């Protein structure tokens, strides 16, 4: 995750311009706090909202994440569906390029890159040689930050935890037609993130965003099946083959 200075963190937090409570609550000191079953989300402290969002996110069998992020100075949009069993499928599209695909099944990750992105990463000759092929990645490796969303434990804010975090409760907002309440999360080493948790139905995260580096992800289609099929073997090349000299 990108690290920014304390001055910039403060400026970004101010720029979010949402109504925040005046009291900061620390996850370090209140992590064991729990909400009453009858407590309204709108009346919770920031830390309770954060912990509620994380607890509900951990319960989800699957989720679809749609958003955008700034990458190499260009905005990239993405849609990724992932479940707790390791199945994942998604696309990402950078400005001025076509879509790249990612598939994860049976602990194997496959990426089919847009030709322009392929050429920029590996050179025109290699991109031409393997045009249209899927690249099989070694375990734990991804060619794109978006691939990190295939692991629901690493999704920013709701999938991760930092004992030094602080949280502020915020105001209400409609996200994709769902009423929600917001909370601002800050930590010494990361930019501030704004999270939104649904006040209709299960109190699950519906959005996470930060203006520090132009990032937003919306969460939907909780607990829906994630049908994934590995690409045909004759359309797959191992990542190591890309480094081999072109004949």
N, C-alpha and C positions, 0 to 999 in steps of 0.2 A: 504494500500500500504506500501511496505517496506521502512523504512527510513534509510539513510546511512549518514555518516559524510561528512562535507564539503571537507575534504582531499580526501576521496574516490570518491565523486562526480566529483572532478576535474580530478582525475586519469582516471575515466571511460570515461569522456568527451574526454580526450586526446586520449584514446585508441580506440575511434570510428574511428579515422583516416580518416575523410572525409573532403574535402575542405570546410571550413566555412568562412563566411565573418568576417571581423575584428571588425565590429560594432555590439554590443549587443543592441537589442531593447526590451523594457519592455512592457508586456501586460498591466500592471497597467497604464502606461502613454499613450499608443497608442491604447487602445482597441476600440476606436471609429473610427480609421482609416479605410478607405475602398479603395479598388483597383479600378482603372479605368477599364471599360469593355474591353478596348483594351490593357491593360497592360499585358505583357508576364509574366507568372508565374516565369520564370527564373530570372526576374529582380526585383521581389518583395522582400521586407524585410522579415525577419523571422517571425515577428508578423503578417504581412499580409498573409503569407502562412498558419500560424497556424489558423488564423481567417477564412480564405477561406476554409480550410479543415474542420473546425468545422461547418461552415454554410452549406456546401454541405452535410456533414454527417447527419445533422439534417433534411435535405430535403428528405433523403432516406427513402422509405417506408419499406425496408428490406435490409438485407445484410447477406452474409455468411462469417464467420471468421474462418480461419485455422491457427494453429500455434503450439507453444510449450512453456513450462514454466518449471522452476525447482521447484519441490515440494518434500519436505522432503528428499532432496539430490538426487532425481531421476527426470529424465526428463519425463514430461508428454506431449503428443501430443493431440490436440483437434481440432474438427470441430464443429462449432455451427452456425445454421441459425436462425435468429430472425427477427421479424417485430415490427412495432410500435403499433400493436394491442395486444401485449403480447404473441403472439404465438412463440414457440421456440422448437427446437429439436437439439440434438447434441450428440456426443460421446467424451469421453476422455480415453486415454490409458496411463498408467504409465509403465515405463520400467519393464519388467518381469511379467506383468499382462495382463489380457484380457481387453477388452473395458468395460467402464461403460456408461450407457445411461442416458440422461436427456430429459424430455418432459415438456413443460409448455403450458397449454391450459385452457381457462376459469378461469384465475387467480389461477389455481392449478398447482403445480410443482410436478413431479414424477421423481424419480431416481431409476435406477436398477444398483446396484453396481456389479463390478467384485467380484467373491467369495473371492479372496484373500484380496481385499480391505475391503469387508464386514467383514471378520473375524478379520482383524486388528483393525477395528473401533469398533466392537460390540462383539467380542469374537466368538470362533469357534462354540459354541452351538447355539447361536442366528443366526449366518450365516447359519448353517445347517437347522435350523427350518424354516427360511424364504428364503431358496435358490430359486433363480429365480423370486422372488416376486418384485414388484415395491413398493417403499416407497413413500408415499404421505407426503409432507412437509408442515408445517404451513406457512401462508403467510409471505413473507420476509425472509424465511430461505433457505439456500442452504448447502448441504453437501460437496460441492466442489467449489473452487474458480472459476472454469470454468462456474459454474452456474451464476456468475455475468454478463457474456456476454449476458444472456437472456434479460437483461435490457440495451438497447442501450444508455441510458443516463449515464451509469457508465463505459463505455468502456474507458480504459486509453487514455489520451491526447485528442482524438477527441470527446469523449462523456462527458468529465468533463472539468472544468475550475478552475483555481487558479489565483486570481488577482496578486499574487506575482511572477508569471512566467516571465521568460525572454526567448527570442527566437532568434536563429541565422539562417540565410539562408545558404543553403549548395549547393552542386553540384548535377548533374544529375545521374540517375541510372535507369536501366531497372529492373522492378519487375514483374516477371511472364509474360514477353513479353510486358509489358506496360511501356512506357517511363515516368519517373517521376522526380521531383525535391525534394530535401530533406530539412528538417529544424530540428534544435536541440532545444529541450525544456528543460529548467532548472528551478527549484524552490528550495527554502531553505529546504523544508521538504521531497522532493521526489528525487529519482535518476533521472539522465538525460535520456530523451527519444528522439530517432530519429524518425521522421515521414517522410513519402513519399507521395506526392500528384501527381496524374496523370496529365500529360501535353497533353494527348490525350483524346478527349471527355470531359465529365464533369470533373472539377477539384476535384475529390473525393479522399479521402485517399486510398492508396493501401497497405500501410504497416506501422506498428508502432513497434519499437523494443527498447530494452535496454540491454546492456551487464552487467548492475549492478547486475541482478539476472537471466540472461539467459532467456530472454522472447522475443518472436516475434509473431506477428499476422498479417496475410495478409487478405485483404478485397476484396471480389469478389461477383459476382451474385447480384449486387444491384437491388432492386425493383422487384425481382423475388418472386413468391408465396412461402409461407412457409406452406405446408400442414402438419397438426398435428392432431393426433387422440389420445385421452386419452386411457390408457391401460384398458382392461376389469376389471370390479369391482372385480371379483373373483381372480385377480392377484395382487391386491393392499392391502397394509397394512399401517396403519398410523404410523408415526414416533414414537409416544408415546408407541406403542406396542413393540418396540424394547427394551425398558427399563424394560419391565415386566419380572419377573422370568421365566426361561425356565422350563416347567413341567418335 
